Amino acid sequence: MKVLVTGGAGFIGSHLADRLVELGHDVRILDNFSTGRRSNLQALAGQVEIVEGDIQSAERAYAAVRGCEVVFHQAALPSVPRSIQDPLTSNASNVTGLLNVMLAARDAGVRRVIYASSSSVYGANPTLPKSEEMTPMPISPYAVAKLAGEGYCRAFGEVYGLQAVAIRYFNVFGPRQDPRSQYAAVIPNFITALMRGERPTIYGDGEQSRDFTYVQNVVEANVLAAGAPEATGGVYNVACGVRVTLNGLFAELCDLLASQIEPIYSDPRAGDVPHSLADISAAGRDLGYEPTVLLREGLDRTIQYLREELAAQAGLVHAS
């Protein structure tokens, strides 16, 4: 089938595009390459159609959606800290951009939209594990925007009959996650610091916990959501259903990298939730989802990728 992956040059979107091509689908990608990287699509050269543009442009959204049966909406401006610093820009991309895509999908007769939401919508709710029936309590502009997106998915289903499925990602990590950004996620940040012999920073006491999810698990959940009849209109947690503290994560990485480096502890960051753990039973029931890559294996794969990338960068520096 013909599918669109918005944000298809990004970390998760490019892995999803890889998988969709592997499954034999006709894949189109929409990306403005602000955070996505062209290098993420090198292996797909000649196998996918690329539409360069921003989801904040209704014209580009309509052009990209035309003729597609399913839209995987991965495009977003990520990062809780970024949204706190600049909530207007975060809202423009994550809410207005989504609305453009939903309107284009409605008018083009798209069958289903799969929306990348976030575990951040649970926010300050202290109950663990997080289940989809819980009342969201977002505490950052990013989380508010993601929850608004879920609302649009629900409304478009009720009012226009557009099938939509929202997937709440829990701390996704893996190859192609950019460690160089000032908003870099904790895992690539820790790994690259340790590889360079530097002390990474842990914000808070390190006892905050997360349900880290390897990117391959998220990709499979998206593929399953595109075809699962019971999923229409649903919201699903996608994770591993296991949590680890940041101190525990750091110890695991030190073990894998044979490092004795100690972290630096700093003040907690605004908008960060203390604990996160997913109840993934609904995704198992309706999507047939089951995580296949658990934390240690995912960390090992990510380390191998970052080791190769750092070696390639060092080679370019020496060559110049």
N, C-alpha and C positions, 0 to 999 in steps of 0.2 A: 504494500500500500504506500501511498504518498504521504509523507509525514514532514512536519516542520519542527525543528529544535531551535527555539529562541535561546540566545546565549550559547550557541553550539560550539563556540571557540573557547569557552571557559573551562574551568576545571571539571565540573560534573558534566556539563553539556557535551564536551568533546568525547568523554568516555561513553556517554549515551549514544552519540552519533556513531562511534565505532561499533557498538553492539547492534544498532539498528541496521547498519550496512551489512554486518556479518549475518544478520537474519534475513537479508535479501530485500529490505525495504528501500524505496526511492526516497532519499533523504535530502531535504533542503535545510540550510542553516541561515538564521538571521542573527547578525552580531555587529556591534559597532566597534569592536576591538578596543574598547577603553580598558577593560580588565581581561578580556579574552586574548589569547595569544595565537597568532597565525601558525606558529610552530606546533601547536596542539593538533592541527589539521593536516600536517604534512603527510601522514600515512594514508589520508583519505583523498589525496590529490587526484582529481579526475573521476572520483566516485560519488561526490556530493555536489550539490548546487549551493553556492554561497551568495547570499544577498547581504551586502554590506549596508547597514543602516541602524537606526536607533528605534527602539520600541516606543519612544516618546513621539515619534512621527507617525501619525495615523496613516499617511500615504504609504510609508514603508511597511507598516504592519499589514495593510490590506494587500500589498503586492506580495509579501512573503507567504501569507496564509492561502492565497488563491490556489484552488485545486487540491488542497490537502485534506485528508480524511481525519488525521489526528494531529494535534498540536501539543508538543511537550514544552511547557513554558518554564524554562530554566533561567531566562534573563533576569537579572536583578543587580542592584548595587549592594553588595554584601557588607557585613561588618556592623556589629552593634556600636563600637566606638566611633566609626565613621558617621553613623546616623545621629549620634549624640552631638558630634561636632557640627554636622550640617544636615539637620532634619528636612529642610526644604528639598534639597537635591535627592535625598534618599526617598522621600515621598513621591517626587516626580517620576523617578524610575520605577519604584516598586508598587506604586498604586496607579498613577496615570498611565504608565507604560503597560501595566497589566490590563487596564480597562481598554486601551487601544487594541490590544491583542484579542480580548474577549469580544469586542464589537466586530472586529474583522472576522473572527471565527464564526460568530452568529450570522453575519451577512454572507459569508462564503459557503455556508452549509456544512461546516466542519462537524464531524460526528462526536468527537470527544476532545476535551482539553485536560491535560494532566498538569496540575499546578504545583510547583515546588514551594511549599510552605516551610515552616521552621518550628522546631521545638521551643524557640524563644517565646512563642505566644503564651506558653504556660506561665512564664514570668515568675511572679512572687508566690504562686500557689505552692505551699510546702509539701503537699501530699506526694508520696512516692509509692509505686511507680506512677508516671503520668499516663492517664488514660484519656481517650478522646471525649469522654462524657464530662470531664472536669471543666469547670468554668475558667476560661483563659484570663490571665491577669498580667498582660504585657507591661514591662517596665522600661522599655527603650523605644524610641521612634521606629527602629527597624522592626521590632516585634509588632508594634501597632500596625505598621504597613502590611506585614505578612498576614495578620489577622483580617485586615480590611480586604485583602485579596481573597481569602477564604469566603468572606461575605459576598463578594462579587460572584464567585463561583456558584454559591448557593442561590443567589438571586437570579442569575442567568439561567439556571436550571428551572427554577420555579416560573419565571416570567416568559422566557423565550424557548424553553425546552432544550437548551444546549447542555449536553452531558458534560459534567466536570467532576474531576477527582482531585482532591488536595492531599498531598503527601507531606507530612511534617518530618523533615530531616533532623536527625540528631547528630550534631558534631561530626560531619563527614570529613574524611581525610583520605589521602592516597597520592599517587603520582599525579603530577601537573598542578598540584596546589602550590601557589607561588609563595616561596619563603622570603622573597625580597620586599614585599609590600610592607608598609608601615602598619598595615592592619592584618599581617600574616596570622594565620591560625596557629594554635599552640603547638601542634605536632611538627609541622615543617620548621617552625621557629626553633623548637628544642633540638631537633635533629641537626639542622645546619650549624647551630651554635656549638653543639658537642663535637661535630666533625671538624670545626675550626679551632677547637680547644678553648672556646669562649664559655663564659658562665651565662646561661639563659636566665631571664627574669620570670619569676612566678609572682603573680599579683595576688595578694592575700597570703594566708598561711599554708596554702597548698592542699588543704583538706576538702576544698570544694570538689565535687565529683561530676563526672560526665559519662554519658553512654556513647562512646566513640564508635563510629560506623564507617567501615571501609567502603570506598566508592563503588565497588562492584556490587555490593548489596543494594545500594540505592538505585543503580542502573537496572538491576533485575526487577526491583519493585515497580519502576516506571513502566517497563515492558509488560509486566503482568497487569498493571492498572489499565493499560490501553485496551485490553480485551476482556477483563473480568466483568460479567454482566451485573454482579451483585454490588459492584463498586460505585455505580452511578450515583452522584450526589454525595459521596462519602468523604470523610476525612480520616487519614490513616497515619499512625506513627510508623516510621521505618527506622530501625536501629538494630542493636543486637540483644537488648534486654539485659545488659550487664553494665554496671558502672564501675569506674575506677577513679580514685582521687588523682589530682595533678601530681602529688608527691609519688603516688604509686606508678603513674605513667612515666614520670621522670626516672624512677628506679628501673623500670622495665627497659627504657631506652638506654640507660647507662649499662645495663647488663648486655643488651644486644650489641652495643658499640664498644664494650670493654673500656668504659670511661670511669674515671674517679672524680670528675668535676662536680663541684657543688653549685647549686643554683643561687641566685640572688633573690631575696624576698623583698617585695615592694608593696605599697598600699593597694588595697583592692580597687578595682576599676568600677566606675558607675555603670549601672545597667547589667552587670554580670549576675546571673542567678547562682545561688549557692550549690544546688544539687539538681541533677537531671538523670532520670532513668525512665526508659520507655516500657510501657505495656504494649507488646506487639501482637497480642492475640487477635485483634480485629483484622490486621493485615494478613495474618496467617489464615484466618477463616474466610475472608472475602476475596483476597488476592492470590492465596496460595503461597504467600511470602514466607521465606525462612532464610535467615542470614547464613551464607556459606563461607564467608571469610571472617574469622574472629580476630580479636585485637592483635595478638602477638604476630600472627601470620601477616596481617595487614601492615603492621609496623615494619616487619622485616622487608616486605615488598617496597614500602615507601623509602626505607633506608637505601635499598639497592638503587632505586631510581634517583634519589638525591645524590648518592655517591657518584653515579655516572654523570649526572648533570654538572656537579661541581668539578669533576675531572675534565669535562668538556670545556667548561668556562676557563679553567686554569690553562688548558691547552691553547685556547684562543688568545689568552693574555700573553703566554710565552711566544706564540707565533707572531704576534704583533710587535 
